[in-house]
Structure formats: C-alpha cells, structure tokens
Amino acid sequence: MIQQFTAIYKKHGKWFSAWVEEIPGVNTQGRTLKEAKENLKEALLLVIEVNRAMSRKETTGQIIREPLKISV
C-alpha cells in the first residue's frame, strides 16, 4: 500500500533539516538535499515500525485490528 505524507526541507547553513508534517517525531538532517530525503524516508519507516511494535506489545484483551484508509 502506498501512503502519502508531506516532507518539509529547510536549509540551515550547509545542512538540510527534514521532517514529516503529519507525524511528530519523524525528523532528520543531511548534508545534501538528497541525503536528507533518503534519511527522512528511513526515519519514517523506523517510526512506523516502532509504533506498530509498541502498540502490539502494549495491547491486551480483545481487540480489532484492521486497515484504515482515508481520502483527503
């Protein structure tokens, strides 16, 4: 499934900072814009992976887990 997020890039001197607008905590930096983009994709995947793992570990009892699709 392809999901779309908004990536923000800002140049600070010789570095680029980068973050995902919709998900707090997904941020990184890179020496080049290309590096910042690559790092941001990796950071987003890691945050999603960790959030899923934490949710599954902390969830007890009867639950319903299903895909959620939204259109904006």
Secondary structure as GFF3:
##gff-version 3
##sequence-region A 1 72
A	DSSP	beta_strand	7	12	.	.	.	ID=ss1
A	DSSP	beta_strand	15	20	.	.	.	ID=ss2
A	DSSP	beta_strand	27	30	.	.	.	ID=ss3
A	DSSP	alpha_helix	33	58	.	.	.	ID=ss4
###
